[in-house]
Amino acid sequence: MLPTIKTIVYACDLEGKTQAAMELVLSLANSHGAKVILMHAIEPLNAQASNMINNYISEDIRNAMRKDALKDIEARMETLLSEFMEKYAEALTGLETAPETLIVSGVPAESIQRIAKEKNADLIVMNSRTHSRLSQMIIGSTANKVIHSSAIPVLVVPIK
């Protein structure tokens, strides 16, 4: 029996040039009648950056800045989604539910895996940017980490 795709988690970095991946996600969801979860992970600051910020900015201001940043990310996600839903409204008549947006805090690769598991996803879709071989060896990319640790299929859409 062929596997069914009921839930797709699209881990979006919101850095532009996401059109090809978003079109693919919506096309897959439409043809499979799948639910789409558009997620974005906010990476936590490292200890050094966090200490520096804590020394110069009060807690109230930090909280206000975080709240503003979350509002901005949420607005960008909603705009991206509504533009695609409007642009492809006729073609997306097979979608049973409107895509869900989700913003999480944490290491992106771990957050993607956690959300996919929590939402019982059948497929993870991600963007991947071209990095030098050296930077991939030293740091490793989020897509690379997810591919090698995922229990479900991962579709990586190259962004150039």
N, C-alpha and C positions, 0 to 999 in steps of 0.2 A: 504494500500500500504506500502511496506517495505521502510524504509528510504534508500536513496542513499548516498554514500560517494564519494564526488567529490574532496574534499581537506582535507588533513591530515596535521596537524601541529605536528611535533615531537620535543618536547622541550628536548634537549639533554644537559647533564651537562659535557660531554667530559671527564669524570673522569675514563674511562676504564670500562670494563665489560658491554658495551652497545650493544654487539653483539645480544643478544636475542631480545631486543627491536627493534633494527634496522632491523633485519630479519623479525620481525612481521610487522613493518611499510611497508617495501617494499613488503611483501606478500599481505597485505591488499590493497596497492596501485595498485599492479599488477592485483589482481583479480577484483578490482572495477574500474580500469582505472582512478584512482584518482591521483591528483597532490600531491606531497610531498614537504613540507616546513620544512627543518631541521633548527631549530633555537637554538640559545644559548643566554642567558641573562647574561650580566655582571652586577653584583650587585654593586651599588655605595658604596663608602666608607662612614662610619658613620662620624659625625661631628668631633669627637675627633681625629680619624685617619687622616682625611683630614687636620685638623689644624696642626697636628704634621708634616705631610709630607710637607705642605706648608711652614713651618718654616725652614726646612732643605734642601729642594730641589727647585731649581729655576723653574720658569714657563716653560722655554725652555726645560729643562731636563724632567720635568713632561710630557710635550706634546710629546717629543720623546719617552719616556717610554710607554706612552699610545698607540702611533702609533705602536711601536714594539709589544706590547701585542696584539693589534688587528690583526696584521699580523700573529702572532703566532696562535691565535685562528682560524683565517680564514684558515690557512694552515692545522691545525689539522682537521677542519671540512671537507675540501676538500679531505684530505687523507683518512679519515674515509669513506666518501661517495664514492670515487673512488675505494677503496678496495672492498667495498660491490658491487658496480656496476660491477666491473670486475669479482669478485667471482661468482656472480649470473647472469651473462650476459644472458645466455640461458633462465633461468627461468623468467627473467624480460622483455621479449619481449612485454608484454602487456602494459608496461608503455608508455603513449602517450607523456609525456614530462619528461625531466631530472629533478631530484629533485633540488629545489632551496635552497640555504643556506642564512641564515640571522643572523646577530649579532646585538643585541640591548642592550642598556644600560637602567638599571632600576631595580626595585624590581622584581625578577623573576616571582612570581605569577601574579603580575599586568601586566608585559610585555607579558606573555604567553596569558593572556586573551585579551589584546589589539591586539596582532598580530592575534590571532584566529578570532577576530571580523573584523579586517581590511582585512584579506585574505578570509573572508566568509567561514571559515573552518567548516567542518561537524563533525570532530573528532580531539581531542587532545590526543596525546600519550606521556607519560612521564615515566621516571624511578623513582623508589622509593627505597631508601635505608632503611635498618632496623635501627630504632632509639629506644632508651629506651622510656618507657612510660613517664617518667619524662621530658625528653627533648621535646617530642611532646606536652606535656601539657603546658610547659613554653614557648617554641619557636614556635612550630607548624612547620610542614614540608610544603615545597612548594606544593607538590602533594596534601596534605590535604587541603590547602587553595584553590587550583584550583578546586578540586573536589566539594567543598562546595559552590563555587561561580560561577561555569560555567553554561552557558546557553545551552551548547552542551555537548554531551557525552565525558567522559574522560576515557581513558584506561590506567591503571597504571601497568607497568611491574616491578615486584620485582627484585631487584639486591641484591644478597647476597654475 
